[in-house]
Amino acid sequence: GNSVTQMEGPVTLSEEAFLTINCTYTATGYPSLFWYVQYPGEGLQLLLKATKADDKGSNKGFEATYRKETTSFHLEKGSVQVSDSAVYFCASDRGSTLGRLYFGRGTQLTVWP
Amino acid sequence: GAGVSQSPSNKVTEKGKDVELRCDPISGHTALYWYRQSLGQGLEFLIYFQGNSAPDKSGLPSDRFSAERTGGSVSTLTIQRTQQEDSAVYLCASSSTDSNQPQHFGDGTRLSIL
């Protein structure tokens, strides 16, 4: 079956530090992969996505590359800001446009000035 | 509106009561999803609608949970005889059927069972 496993944290960093949040997936097909972010008191927002192997999704300085050989989609940012403090969720679909998403447990990121 | 709208934003009720949660998807989105977010459980899928039919309701945790969608738009999630373990944030998402379009989430309904 399909599942997503991500580093749970919490992760605490100083401003301008490098961020990596690990995410791996299991899937029977060829899923699209997503990172969603949830800021305090808000709903989930799509941060970035990749639809096939070797694609790189990027947004707001965050990047993640779809690695089929390691079934991974790790989230990285070179220099985090206080405003990046949020919960980050890795997710996959079933390989078709429609249907449920499979989410990781979420990683709480706190960035200190 | 521009985004997915959920109501109420907060609901507090007594154990044993029935509750109804509402979701207004983005206009034109034919797919609608319900998820539940609770401490220690992460994000759980509940049910998926395509139009008014539900091809995947495998995530509904018990027969106390039901959902419907009318007119291919608004959806309601009903929980009967609520239990304390039903306390969670219930999230609704919608998406179009165009390829590679992501799910857009509402802000959720925070349900607290006393």
Contacts between the chains, C-beta under 8 A, distances in Angstrom:
chain1	res1	chain2	res2	distance
A	32	B	100	6.7
A	34	B	102	6.5
A	36	B	105	7.7
A	42	B	107	6.2
A	43	B	4	7.8
A	43	B	91	6.6
A	43	B	105	4.5
A	43	B	106	5.5
A	43	B	107	4.1
A	43	B	108	5.6
A	44	B	91	6.9
A	44	B	93	7.8
A	44	B	105	4.2
A	45	B	105	7.3
A	46	B	102	4.8
A	46	B	103	7.8
A	46	B	104	7.4
A	49	B	100	7.9
A	49	B	102	6.0
A	51	B	100	5.4
A	89	B	43	6.6
A	97	B	95	7.7
A	97	B	97	6.6
A	97	B	98	7.4
A	97	B	99	5.2
A	97	B	100	6.4
A	97	B	101	6.7
A	98	B	31	5.3
A	98	B	48	7.7
A	98	B	50	6.4
A	98	B	95	7.2
A	98	B	97	6.5
A	99	B	48	6.2
A	99	B	56	6.5
A	100	B	33	6.5
A	100	B	45	4.4
A	100	B	48	5.5
A	100	B	56	6.2
A	100	B	59	7.3
A	101	B	33	7.7
A	101	B	45	7.1
A	101	B	103	6.3
A	102	B	45	7.7
A	103	B	35	7.9
A	103	B	42	6.1
A	103	B	43	4.0
A	104	B	42	7.1
A	105	B	42	4.2
A	106	B	42	6.0
A	106	B	43	7.3
